[in-house]
Amino acid sequence: MKRTRLIGGALRSVEALLPEVWRLDVEADGRAVSPRADAIAVLTGPGGSTARFIVEARGSGTSTRLLLARLQDLPLGVRALASFAEVSPGSVSKVLPTLADEGALDRGERGAVTAVRRRALIRRWVQDYSFLATNGSPRHYIAPRGLARTLDRLADLPAPVTLTGSAAARRWLADGATSVVPLRLLALYADDLESLADALGLIPADPAIANAVIAIPQDRRVLTDHLAPASLVLADLLTLSGRADAEAEQFMDTLARTDPAWGE
């Protein structure tokens, strides 16, 4: 049941990013295709064309993560990208040449995006984004009983709370792998910061000594799943205190094992 909820929530998050004329559904149990597959997702596009993807949910100790086969629907034109991002086509037209010049993506003769280099794209994104400046009402805290105990308590909370940054990146590592740096700062998204802090026993603190930070996400769809999307986790990791480049590179290396767009 837990995996069913995880898969359903993750697929709803992906579907929210698609244009209105696209649909993403769970077709069937995936075990008939592969013993490691938990479901088959069906992407239906304009005109009824479909593509099927294997969905796998994995547990690792107290954590669970979802591995969803890449939804690579390139090339994508300006209007399709604008619909994904929920911005005007004019805004997309202005930013694409800059991203192409900086090597984050390739464009075809008609201007459609034909390839994306996600590491470069993330690096460009964090020039204009930061966890503290972009999201709402960030507040810093001390977890007096330690971050390990605080993380254990998160699973029992009924209110929406989403893990990001360093702690979230660890959930994506291969079984048995350890992070290249110790966990020093727990970053969370929530709607009600004070209630969450009370539930976790956190104490307000100066940012210089805090080991936890909570913010209201700029995009509240982030709260539909316990883990923030990989790209947001990376952006937050790179813009929180310490700018953990080594940990971000480790995370991107992990993502590159199943998605070449995360390669060098």
Stockholm file with secondary structure:
# STOCKHOLM 1.0

chainA/1-264         MKRTRLIGGALRSVEALLPEVWRLDVEADGRAVSPRADAIAVLTGPGGSTARFIVEARGSGTSTRLLLARLQDLPLGVRALASFAEVSPGSVSKVLPTLADEGALDRGERGAVTAVRRRALIRRWVQDYSFLATNGSPRHYIAPRGLARTLDRLADLPAPVTLTGSAAARRWLADGATSVVPLRLLALYADDLESLADALGLIPADPAIANAVIAIPQDRRVLTDHLAPASLVLADLLTLSGRADAEAEQFMDTLARTDPAWGE
#=GR chainA/1-264 SS CHHHHHHHHHHHHHHTTSCTTCEEEEEECGGGTCTTCCEEEEEECGGGCEEEEEEEEEEETTEEEEEECCCCCCSBCHHHHHHHHTSCHHHHHHHHHHHHHTTSEEECTTSCEEEECHHHHHHHHTTTCCHHHHSEEEEEEECTTCHHHHHHHHTTCCSCEEEEHHHHHHHTSCTTCCCSSCCCCEEEEESCHHHHHHHHTCEECCTTTCSEEEEECSSGGGGGSSBCCHHHHHHHHHHSTTCCHHHHHHHHHHHHTTCGGGCC
#=GC SS_cons         CHHHHHHHHHHHHHHTTSCTTCEEEEEECGGGTCTTCCEEEEEECGGGCEEEEEEEEEEETTEEEEEECCCCCCSBCHHHHHHHHTSCHHHHHHHHHHHHHTTSEEECTTSCEEEECHHHHHHHHTTTCCHHHHSEEEEEEECTTCHHHHHHHHTTCCSCEEEEHHHHHHHTSCTTCCCSSCCCCEEEEESCHHHHHHHHTCEECCTTTCSEEEEECSSGGGGGSSBCCHHHHHHHHHHSTTCCHHHHHHHHHHHHTTCGGGCC
//
